[in-house]
Amino acid sequence: MRLPETTCLTIEREPGVLHVTLDRPDAGNALNATLIDELIAVFEAIRDDRSVRAVVLRGAGKHFCVGADLREVGDLDAADRHATTAHNRRFGQLLATIDGAPQAVIVLATNAALGGGFGLLCVADVTIVTTALKTGMPEARLGLPAAQILPFVVARLGMAEARRLGVTAADIDAGEALRLGIAHHIVDHLDDGETQLAAVVANVLRCGPAAIAETKRIIADQRNVDMDQVLDQGAAVFTDCLFDGEGVEGTRAFLDKRAPRWADT
């Protein structure tokens, strides 16, 4: 197995475990195109390598992941709607790739895990968070649907909670994340998180790698949905909202550091 060269990820390997750190701390580990592509490349590289038993995702610096890089989104060209749709759809491909990984995927997150960061929590097999966690889907406050995230939120939480979170864009703290099943373990500090992580990894390494892969496949088969079709449709809707709908005002308000028009009514 040959791991790809990366600029936005730091990768460390130890027996049975691949540690992958989102490494854009000055941007809150926001998901730009390069970071998304690199994450996909890493998971594709290890797909058939059963010597990698677990993948651990972390964020460098203060936050796990603040979500999409909205400055990059703001630079998308309304004249090239196909490119915008493909850009949004690529993030859905990332979530589907991680969700379908045959290895155990463990996330250790603190502070912000918003939007796309929330999506990463929802496709992890085990999620460890600190008490400082703030997570959720704020996209609707920007006039956008969380198009690529929502199918995985429904799979994780069920339709009722996905609807509530989607239409309120509510912030979720660590306690609620545990109650909803987004998180499995809460720790006070990252050092405690590393201790909990070590215990989880030890359990994973006691399991057969093929058994883990088959377990995840059997669970995924219960969905009985065409995830590619769902994500394709979501990417097209995202583009419509970004260029023709409330997303025009919502993203501009975010970049201008003001409330969108509808928040004043």
Steps between C-alpha positions, in 0.01 A plus 500: 500500500634841397350798679452819297704813547299756696517871580187541714529175696758363739520121493668272751495123495543257786433125501137453398407868525517796262482841670371771265499862618315778317780754484364845417493637855506867391175438312341285770572197278235622257435255219642645180528305175855390572420365846196313366700349214781395733265331743334308218841397367611371841188289553516367144866408549428287808169349385645155431778509760392289798821585684328833571242400759392844620514857373506783753389848388599811695530872437817702550474805725191619683219351289423165348338646185294817454339365183527609138750767406244772431757728342560233240123453460463877460747492211297245302384631163124524454558466126643152545226322689633159402829573678316617812284190506807281454678686783212437740459142381868431567438553872219247484746260341734557794229416754393195303861383473558530874160350576582200283854451626561137605716618790372631832489881478543687828467877541645700788348848489503814710347847464343560157377207291254689281341434164742271324669434833165379634476277195835344588373422851196330349699263279742392773456162664607638838496869590681642802437866584605743769258695716591810295339355187266716293350319204204507265391602151494882470451492123134610507607822675700571182200426281642163393396139552750263659452301184790257519487456877131431557486142363766400751329689782177312426694173506661593832214665687178409322266722306337679792823639645643573155192708420521689829868578461467583131219754535630668818876494428525452875835491676570173679724472804688192616222380729236514228741341253531205739122481552433501126762238422732732310764450767580181689741635762541843664827602666601818678829557319682375194747314719205303639387452143829337411452259790148415384626469144766251605233285666279508189791415271600210727150357465508541121835323476353200682255456211565332168545756221284301259231469767498877546475556125210255466323641806507849349383368161204315651393806697531725193288258297204568730453847355373378163543841337698610197738734683662621177164614366413674828833684505480595130160657555622677813797654318271640228267652760798652684610676179150639445488635855849647480447697180123550468368482854569611853857376485596812305407719796602248766857445382550872430375586851740248651797644311389855591466394867137609526164334545314396184187697412261234621659497849377857553133413456 
